[in-house]
């Protein structure tokens, strides 16, 4: 069933994002190597496949809509570059938070990025 979902996503990528069949397959094959509970960062796909930011987030959104990925907001410290946690709903991003590693007080929206968690194995 998951392979069918990924094939459908591959077709949508080709049709909607106008990527070649080969590139679409490479992207889906790469994503399918991630295991359950692994985190996928948009920047990795952007760099590896030379895609635009819009293309990457469209691909990840397709996979989220298909129930393969789940979107999270990752809180990080811009001083020591350490992860400070994840929240699953935008409204849960705190106005401010304190880095547990270095003690820096940080603004939530300025120190969060969207990441995706694999919730179905390929």
SERO-4910 file (N, C-alpha, C, O; in steps of 0.05 Angstrom, whole numbers):
BEGIN
 pado doro    nc1    nc2    nc3   cac1   cac2   cac3    cc1    cc2    cc3    oc1    oc2    oc3
  Unk    A     16    -24      0      0      0      0     17     25      0     12     44    -15
  Unk    A     38     26     17     55     49     18     70     54     -8     73     77    -17
  Unk    A     79     32    -21     92     35    -47     73     49    -67     82     65    -83
  Unk    A     47     41    -66     27     53    -84     25     83    -78     23    100    -96
  Unk    A     24     90    -52     23    119    -44     47    134    -55     44    156    -66
  Unk    A     70    122    -52     95    135    -62     95    138    -92    104    158   -103
  Unk    A     84    117   -106     82    119   -135     63    141   -143     68    156   -163
  Unk    A     41    144   -129     22    165   -134     35    192   -130     30    211   -145
  Unk    A     50    195   -109     64    220   -103     84    226   -125     87    248   -134
  Unk    A     98    205   -134    117    208   -156    104    220   -181    114    237   -194
  Unk    A     80    210   -187     65    219   -211     56    248   -207     58    265   -225
  Unk    A     47    255   -182     39    283   -177     62    302   -179     59    324   -189
  Unk    A     86    293   -170    110    309   -172    116    315   -201    121    338   -209
  Unk    A    114    294   -218    119    298   -247     99    317   -259    106    336   -273
  Unk    A     74    313   -253     52    328   -265     51    357   -255     49    376   -270
  Unk    A     51    360   -229     46    386   -217     71    403   -214     69    428   -216
  Unk    A     94    391   -210    118    406   -206    136    406   -231    157    419   -232
  Unk    A    127    391   -251    141    390   -277    170    381   -274    189    391   -286
  Unk    A    174    361   -257    200    348   -254    201    324   -273    181    313   -280
  Unk    A    225    318   -282    228    295   -300    220    269   -285    220    268   -261
  Unk    A    214    249   -301    207    223   -290    230    212   -273    227    201   -252
  Unk    A    255    215   -284    278    205   -270    283    219   -243    288    206   -223
  Unk    A    281    246   -244    285    261   -219    263    255   -198    269    252   -174
  Unk    A    239    253   -207    217    246   -189    222    219   -176    217    216   -152
  Unk    A    230    200   -192    236    173   -181    259    174   -161    258    162   -140
  Unk    A    280    189   -168    303    191   -150    295    203   -123    303    194   -102
  Unk    A    278    224   -123    269    237    -99    253    217    -82    258    215    -58
  Unk    A    234    204    -94    217    185    -79    233    161    -69    229    152    -47
  Unk    A    252    151    -85    269    129    -76    286    138    -52    289    123    -33
  Unk    A    296    162    -53    312    173    -31    295    175     -5    303    166     16
  Unk    A    271    186     -8    253    189     15    245    162     27    242    159     51
  Unk    A    241    143      9    232    116     18    253    102     35    247     82     48
  Unk    A    278    111     34    299     99     50    298    107     80    311     95     97
  Unk    A    283    128     85    280    137    113    262    117    128    243    107    117
  Unk    A    269    112    153    254     93    169    233    108    186    235    133    189
  Unk    A    215     93    197    195    104    215    209    120    237    229    111    248
  Unk    A    198    143    244    207    161    265    232    177    258    242    192    275
  Unk    A    243    174    233    265    191    225    255    218    217    231    221    209
  Unk    A    272    238    220    265    265    213    276    271    185    298    264    178
  Unk    A    259    285    169    267    294    142    268    325    143    249    338    150
  Unk    A    291    335    134    295    364    133    293    373    104    306    361     86
  Unk    A    278    393     99    274    403     71    301    411     59    304    406     35
  Unk    A    319    422     74    345    430     63    361    407     51    376    411     33
  Unk    A    357    383     62    372    360     52    362    354     23    378    350      5
  Unk    A    336    354     19    325    349     -7    332    371    -27    338    366    -50
  Unk    A    331    396    -17    338    419    -34    366    417    -44    371    421    -68
  Unk    A    385    411    -26    413    409    -35    419    384    -52    432    386    -72
  Unk    A    408    361    -43    414    336    -57    404    336    -86    417    326   -104
  Unk    A    380    347    -90    367    345   -116    366    372   -131    353    374   -152
  Unk    A    378    393   -120    378    419   -132    349    429   -139    344    438   -161
  Unk    A    331    426   -119    304    435   -122    299    462   -110    315    470    -93
  Unk    A    278    475   -118    271    501   -105    258    495    -78    249    473    -73
  Unk    A    258    514    -61    245    511    -35    215    504    -39    205    487    -25
  Unk    A    202    518    -57    173    512    -62    169    483    -71    150    470    -63
  Unk    A    187    473    -89    184    446    -98    187    426    -75    172    407    -73
  Unk    A    207    431    -58    212    413    -36    188    412    -17    179    390    -10
  Unk    A    178    435     -9    156    435      9    130    424     -4    114    412     10
  Unk    A    127    427    -30    104    414    -43    106    384    -42     87    370    -36
  Unk    A    130    373    -47    134    344    -45    128    334    -17    114    315    -13
  Unk    A    139    348      3    135    340     31    106    343     39     96    326     54
  Unk    A     93    363     29     64    366     35     47    344     22     28    334     35
  Unk    A     54    336     -2     40    313    -14     43    288      3     23    274      8
  Unk    A     67    283     13     72    260     30     58    262     57     49    242     68
  Unk    A     56    286     67     41    291     92     11    285     87     -2    272    103
  Unk    A      0    295     65    -28    291     59    -34    262     54    -57    253     59
  Unk    A    -14    246     45    -18    217     41    -14    201     67    -17    177     66
  Unk    A     -7    215     88     -4    201    114     23    187    117     27    170    135
  Unk    A     43    194    101     70    183    103     87    199    122    103    188    137
  Unk    A     84    225    122     99    243    139     80    259    157     56    262    151
  Unk    A     92    270    178     77    288    195     94    313    200    118    311    206
  Unk    A     82    336    197     97    362    200    101    369    230     82    366    246
  Unk    A    124    378    236    131    388    263    146    414    260    156    421    239
  Unk    A    147    429    282    163    453    283    186    447    303    181    441    326
  Unk    A    210    450    293    233    444    310    244    470    322    250    489    307
  Unk    A    246    470    348    257    493    362    287    489    365    296    467    374
  Unk    A    303    509    358    332    506    360    344    532    371    332    553    370
  Unk    A    368    529    382    382    552    392    401    563    371    418    548    361
  Unk    A    398    589    364    415    600    344    443    608    355    460    617    341
  Unk    A    446    605    381    472    611    394    490    586    394    513    588    385
  Unk    A    480    564    404    496    540    406    489    518    386    501    497    385
  Unk    A    468    524    369    459    506    348    448    480    358    450    459    344
  Unk    A    438    480    383    427    455    394    396    454    391    383    475    392
  Unk    A    386    430    388    358    426    386    345    430    414    356    421    434
  Unk    A    323    444    414    309    449    440    281    436    441    267    440    461
  Unk    A    274    420    421    248    406    422    232    409    396    240    423    377
  Unk    A    209    395    396    191    396    373    163    401    383    156    393    405
  Unk    A    147    415    367    119    417    372    105    410    346    115    414    324
  Unk    A     80    400    348     66    390    324     46    410    313     37    407    291
  Unk    A     40    431    329     20    450    320     33    478    321     46    485    341
  Unk    A     29    494    300     41    520    299     34    537    323     52    551    334
  Unk    A     10    535    333      2    551    356     15    542    382     14    557    402
  Unk    A     29    520    382     44    510    405     72    521    407     86    517    427
  Unk    A     81    535    386    107    547    387    107    569    408     91    587    407
  Unk    A    124    567    428    124    586    450    133    614    440    149    616    422
  Unk    A    123    635    453    132    662    446    162    664    451    177    674    434
  Unk    A    171    653    473    199    652    479    205    626    493    187    613    505
  Unk    A    230    618    492    239    594    506    268    597    513    283    613    501
  Unk    A    277    582    533    305    583    541    319    558    533    310    536    537
  Unk    A    342    561    520    358    539    512    368    524    536    379    536    555
  Unk    A    363    498    537    371    482    560    401    478    561    412    471    582
  Unk    A    415    482    539    444    477    537    459    502    546    477    500    563
  Unk    A    453    525    534    469    549    539    454    571    555    466    591    563
  Unk    A    428    567    559    413    586    576    404    611    561    393    629    574
  Unk    A    408    613    535    400    636    520    369    637    518    356    617    513
  Unk    A    358    661    522    329    666    518    324    671    489    338    688    477
  Unk    A    306    657    477    301    658    448    272    663    441    254    656    456
  Unk    A    268    675    418    241    680    408    233    656    391    247    647    373
  Unk    A    210    644    398    201    619    386    199    619    356    211    602    343
  Unk    A    185    639    344    181    639    315    207    644    300    211    633    278
  Unk    A    225    659    312    251    664    299    271    641    301    291    640    287
  Unk    A    265    622    318    283    600    323    269    573    319    273    554    335
  Unk    A    252    571    299    239    546    293    239    541    262    239    560    247
  Unk    A    240    516    255    239    508    227    219    485    224    214    471    243
  Unk    A    208    483    200    190    460    195    207    436    188    225    437    172
  Unk    A    201    413    201    213    388    195    190    367    193    168    372    201
  Unk    A    197    345    181    177    324    177    186    298    189    210    291    187
  Unk    A    168    284    202    174    258    214    160    236    198    137    238    191
  Unk    A    176    215    193    164    192    178    146    177    197    155    168    219
  Unk    A    121    173    189    102    159    206     92    133    194     76    119    206
  Unk    A    102    127    169     97    101    156    123     92    143    136    107    130
  Unk    A    129     66    148    153     55    135    147     48    106    125     41     98
  Unk    A    168     50     90    165     43     61    167     13     57    165      3     35
***
